[in-house]
Amino acid sequence: MNTSNMQKFTFKMENENDELVVKGEIHGKTEIPFLDDLKFNAVIALLNSIDKQNFSETGNNHIFDNYLKEIEETINELKKYNQFQGNLNCREGL
């Protein structure tokens, strides 16, 4: 991969108590302002790495269902609005 066209996006998400939930960094090629195509690719890659079986085997199907519901609600909001930032403070780096 040619690294000269690579872009980097750093993100974090905090909970309602301002405690860090997740922090990360993604790298890749992008053609869309604010690296939104890179972010979508990262989301798809992460979703493809999740196995419901891991939640089932530990008796945590409800956690899987809650995450899935939150993802579905977020996607519905993305579809509704031309500009969407959500209620979560996770757009650091823009």
GIKARA-V928430 format. One record per residue. OMEGA is omega in whole degrees, 0 to 359 (none if undefined). D_CENTER is the distance of its C-alpha to the mean C-alpha in Angstrom with 1 decimal. Layout:
# GIKARA-V928430
omega=OMEGA d_center=D_CENTER
omega=OMEGA d_center=D_CENTER
This chain:
# GIKARA-V928430
omega=178 d_center=23.4
omega=185 d_center=24.7
omega=181 d_center=23.0
omega=179 d_center=24.7
omega=183 d_center=22.2
omega=175 d_center=19.1
omega=181 d_center=16.8
omega=174 d_center=14.7
omega=178 d_center=11.7
omega=182 d_center=11.4
omega=172 d_center=9.0
omega=175 d_center=9.6
omega=178 d_center=9.4
omega=178 d_center=12.9
omega=183 d_center=14.6
omega=177 d_center=17.5
omega=181 d_center=19.8
omega=176 d_center=18.0
omega=181 d_center=17.4
omega=177 d_center=14.6
omega=180 d_center=12.1
omega=178 d_center=9.9
omega=181 d_center=10.4
omega=181 d_center=9.9
omega=178 d_center=11.0
omega=180 d_center=10.6
omega=176 d_center=13.8
omega=177 d_center=15.0
omega=182 d_center=17.1
omega=178 d_center=16.3
omega=186 d_center=18.5
omega=177 d_center=16.7
omega=180 d_center=17.0
omega=174 d_center=14.5
omega=185 d_center=12.8
omega=177 d_center=10.9
omega=176 d_center=11.9
omega=179 d_center=10.7
omega=177 d_center=7.1
omega=179 d_center=7.7
omega=178 d_center=9.5
omega=178 d_center=7.0
omega=180 d_center=4.8
omega=179 d_center=8.5
omega=180 d_center=9.8
omega=178 d_center=7.9
omega=179 d_center=8.9
omega=181 d_center=12.2
omega=183 d_center=12.8
omega=176 d_center=12.9
omega=178 d_center=16.5
omega=181 d_center=17.7
omega=180 d_center=20.9
omega=177 d_center=19.7
omega=181 d_center=19.2
omega=183 d_center=22.5
omega=180 d_center=24.5
omega=178 d_center=23.7
omega=183 d_center=24.4
omega=178 d_center=21.0
omega=180 d_center=20.5
omega=178 d_center=20.0
omega=177 d_center=16.8
omega=181 d_center=15.4
omega=179 d_center=16.7
omega=178 d_center=15.2
omega=180 d_center=11.6
omega=178 d_center=12.4
omega=179 d_center=14.1
omega=177 d_center=11.3
omega=180 d_center=9.0
omega=179 d_center=12.3
omega=179 d_center=13.2
omega=178 d_center=10.2
omega=178 d_center=11.0
omega=177 d_center=14.5
omega=177 d_center=14.2
omega=181 d_center=12.6
omega=185 d_center=15.6
omega=192 d_center=18.0
omega=176 d_center=17.7
omega=178 d_center=18.1
omega=185 d_center=16.4
omega=176 d_center=13.5
omega=178 d_center=12.2
omega=180 d_center=11.8
omega=183 d_center=13.5
omega=180 d_center=11.1
omega=184 d_center=12.0
omega=180 d_center=8.8
omega=177 d_center=10.2
omega=178 d_center=12.5
omega=179 d_center=14.0
omega=none d_center=14.8
